[in-house]
Amino acid sequence: MPNNILSLMQKLLFYCFIFFSLSAKAETSPISLAELPLTFPKERKVAPDFKLVLLDGNSISLSSFKGKVVLLNFWATFCSPCRKEMPALETLWKKYKKQGLVVIAVSIDRSDQQHVQRYVQNAKLSFPVGIDTSKSIQRNYEVKALPITYIIGRDGKFIARAIGERHWANKTGLSYFENLLQNK
């Protein structure tokens, strides 16, 4: 069987699995991933490790979160869709951090750190936020548009990517993350 047909069949099986997994958890009607459009990799590869200095001065690295599901969000204060999805990211963080979800926001702002810090404080964000001053993380993750979000599995490999604003804390998003976090 040609590789492209095999690849299409694998994708179809994966989408069916996700759809039925999510719809089984729905309380009233089936949930459609169309409400949370994600791009899934053909082959799950290891996400590039990085070190990020957070606004509070502490440093984190992606590799330190192996065994957890990571939502890695690239954003900027000048990006309206980025700002719109921040409350939903905060909701996910508060709801699922004890179950193994880590939310990390990487700002690509060129402005000073105090500007980003003020935004984070005013928005009452409690998840880890840092600025990619060297742009190395941005380059390694091929960030070409904002916001862009990567979901990284407990094994450190990419699960999905979302380009553009998402309603992460709607019924579909919550069900998606509940499903991810239940599968260890």
C-alpha positions as CSV (number, residue, x, y, z in Angstrom):
1,M,0.0,0.0,0.0
2,P,1.5,3.4,-0.9
3,N,2.7,5.5,2.0
4,N,0.3,8.4,1.3
5,I,-2.7,6.1,1.5
6,L,-1.4,4.5,4.6
7,S,-0.8,8.0,6.1
8,L,-4.4,9.1,5.2
9,M,-5.7,5.9,6.9
10,Q,-3.7,6.6,10.0
11,K,-5.0,10.1,10.2
12,L,-8.6,9.0,9.7
13,L,-8.2,6.4,12.5
14,F,-6.7,9.0,14.8
15,Y,-9.5,11.5,14.1
16,C,-12.1,8.8,14.7
17,F,-10.5,7.9,18.0
18,I,-10.4,11.5,19.2
19,F,-14.0,12.1,18.1
20,F,-15.4,9.0,19.8
21,S,-13.2,9.6,22.9
22,L,-14.5,13.1,23.2
23,S,-18.1,12.4,22.3
24,A,-18.2,9.5,24.9
25,K,-17.5,12.2,27.6
26,A,-20.1,14.6,26.3
27,E,-23.0,15.0,28.7
28,T,-25.6,16.0,26.0
29,S,-24.4,15.9,22.5
30,P,-21.3,14.7,20.6
31,I,-18.4,17.2,20.6
32,S,-16.7,18.1,17.4
33,L,-13.0,18.9,17.2
34,A,-14.0,21.4,14.5
35,E,-14.6,23.7,17.5
36,L,-11.0,23.4,18.5
37,P,-9.1,22.9,15.2
38,L,-5.8,21.3,15.8
39,T,-3.1,20.1,13.4
40,F,-1.7,16.7,14.2
41,P,1.8,15.7,13.1
42,K,2.3,12.9,10.6
43,E,5.0,11.5,12.9
44,R,5.3,12.4,16.6
45,K,8.7,13.9,17.1
46,V,10.5,15.1,20.3
47,A,9.9,18.8,21.0
48,P,13.1,20.8,21.1
49,D,14.2,21.4,24.7
50,F,14.7,25.0,25.8
51,K,15.6,27.1,28.8
52,L,13.3,30.0,29.6
53,V,13.8,32.7,32.2
54,L,10.5,33.6,33.7
55,L,9.3,37.0,34.6
56,D,9.9,36.2,38.3
57,G,13.6,35.5,37.5
58,N,13.4,31.7,37.9
59,S,14.3,29.5,34.9
60,I,12.5,26.5,33.5
61,S,13.3,24.0,30.8
62,L,10.9,21.8,28.8
63,S,12.7,18.6,29.7
64,S,12.0,19.3,33.4
65,F,8.3,18.6,32.6
66,K,8.7,15.1,31.2
67,G,5.8,13.0,32.4
68,K,3.4,16.0,32.2
69,V,1.3,17.3,29.3
70,V,2.6,20.7,28.3
71,L,0.6,23.5,26.5
72,L,3.3,25.8,25.1
73,N,1.9,29.1,23.9
74,F,3.7,31.7,21.9
75,W,2.2,35.2,22.2
76,A,2.8,38.9,22.5
77,T,1.1,41.8,24.2
78,F,0.5,43.6,20.9
79,C,-1.4,40.6,19.6
80,S,-5.2,40.9,20.2
81,P,-6.0,37.2,19.6
82,C,-3.2,36.3,22.0
83,R,-4.7,38.5,24.7
84,K,-8.2,37.1,24.1
85,E,-7.1,33.5,24.7
86,M,-5.1,34.2,27.9
87,P,-8.1,33.9,30.2
88,A,-8.9,30.4,28.8
89,L,-5.2,29.4,29.3
90,E,-5.5,30.5,32.9
91,T,-8.7,28.4,33.3
92,L,-6.9,25.3,31.9
93,W,-3.9,25.9,34.2
94,K,-6.0,26.3,37.4
95,K,-8.3,23.4,36.5
96,Y,-5.7,20.8,35.4
97,K,-2.3,21.6,36.9
98,K,-2.8,19.1,39.7
99,Q,-3.6,16.5,37.1
100,G,-0.4,17.0,35.2
101,L,-1.0,19.9,32.8
102,V,1.7,22.6,32.5
103,V,0.9,25.8,30.7
104,I,3.9,27.9,29.6
105,A,3.5,31.2,27.8
106,V,6.5,32.4,25.8
107,S,6.3,36.1,24.9
108,I,8.0,37.3,21.8
109,D,7.5,41.0,22.8
110,R,10.4,43.3,21.9
111,S,9.3,45.7,24.6
112,D,10.8,45.7,28.0
113,Q,10.1,43.1,30.6
114,Q,8.1,45.5,32.8
115,H,5.6,46.0,30.0
116,V,4.9,42.2,29.8
117,Q,5.0,41.9,33.6
118,R,2.3,44.7,33.9
119,Y,0.1,42.9,31.3
120,V,0.5,39.5,33.2
121,Q,-0.3,41.1,36.5
122,N,-3.4,43.0,35.2
123,A,-4.7,39.9,33.5
124,K,-4.1,37.9,36.7
125,L,-2.1,35.1,35.0
126,S,-0.6,32.6,37.4
127,F,1.0,30.1,34.9
128,P,4.7,30.4,34.0
129,V,5.4,33.3,31.6
130,G,8.8,34.3,30.1
131,I,10.2,36.3,27.3
132,D,12.2,34.7,24.5
133,T,14.7,37.6,24.3
134,S,17.2,35.6,22.1
135,K,14.4,34.4,19.8
136,S,16.0,31.0,19.9
137,I,12.9,29.2,21.2
138,Q,10.8,31.0,18.6
139,R,13.2,29.8,15.8
140,N,13.3,26.2,17.1
141,Y,9.5,26.1,17.1
142,E,9.2,27.8,13.7
143,V,6.9,30.5,15.0
144,K,5.6,32.5,12.0
145,A,2.2,33.6,13.3
146,L,0.6,34.5,16.7
147,P,-0.7,33.0,18.7
148,I,0.7,29.5,18.1
149,T,0.3,26.8,20.6
150,Y,1.9,23.4,20.8
151,I,0.6,20.5,22.9
152,I,3.4,18.2,24.0
153,G,2.8,14.8,25.5
154,R,4.1,13.2,28.7
155,D,6.8,11.6,26.5
156,G,8.1,15.0,25.4
157,K,6.8,14.5,21.8
158,F,4.5,16.8,19.9
159,I,0.8,15.9,20.0
160,A,-0.8,18.8,18.2
161,R,-0.4,22.4,17.1
162,A,-2.9,25.3,16.9
163,I,-2.2,28.5,14.9
164,G,-4.5,31.3,15.9
165,E,-6.8,32.0,18.8
166,R,-8.6,29.0,20.4
167,H,-11.3,28.8,23.0
168,W,-9.3,26.4,25.1
169,A,-11.7,26.5,28.0
170,N,-14.9,25.7,26.1
171,K,-16.6,22.3,26.3
172,T,-14.5,20.8,23.5
173,G,-11.2,22.1,24.9
174,L,-12.0,20.9,28.4
175,S,-12.9,17.5,27.2
176,Y,-9.8,17.3,25.0
177,F,-7.5,18.0,27.9
178,E,-9.4,15.7,30.3
179,N,-8.9,12.9,27.7
180,L,-5.2,13.7,27.3
181,L,-4.6,13.8,31.1
182,Q,-6.5,10.6,31.7
183,N,-4.3,8.7,29.3
184,K,-1.0,8.1,31.1
